[in-house]
Amino acid sequence: MASLSDVISFIHSGANYGVIHGGASDIARFFWSSTATEVLEGD
């Protein structure tokens, strides 16, 4: 797992996307539907 990329990026229909697992500040962080908006926006 350590050799895998932290971010996967791709282009779809002319838009660029980046996909991460977890949070931007902590790759092992979990977010749930009940996670406060302030927490999501802060990361």
N, C-alpha and C positions, 0 to 999 in steps of 0.2 A: 504494500500500500504506500510506503514511503516514496516509492519511485514514480507514483502517479502524479499527474498535474493537479495543482490546487484549483485551477479554473479551466473550464472547457468553454471555448467560444465558437460561435457559428453564425452564419448569415442565413436568414430565411426571409424570402419575399422582400429583399432589399434592406432589411433591418438587421443590425448587429445585436447579438445576444451573448451574455456571459452567464455561465451557470456555476455556482459554487455549492459545496456541501457544507451546511452549517452556516455560520455567520462570517461576515467580512473580517471582523476583529478576532474571531476564534473559530477555526475550522470545525471544531468538535461541539460547537454550541447548537442547541436544539431550539427550534421555534415551533410553537403550536398555534392553533386557531385562537386560543385564549390569551396568547401573548399580547401584552399591552402595546398599543400603537406607538407610544413613546419609545418603547424598547426597540421595536422594529425600525423606526426611523433613526434611532441613535446608532444602529449598526449598519 
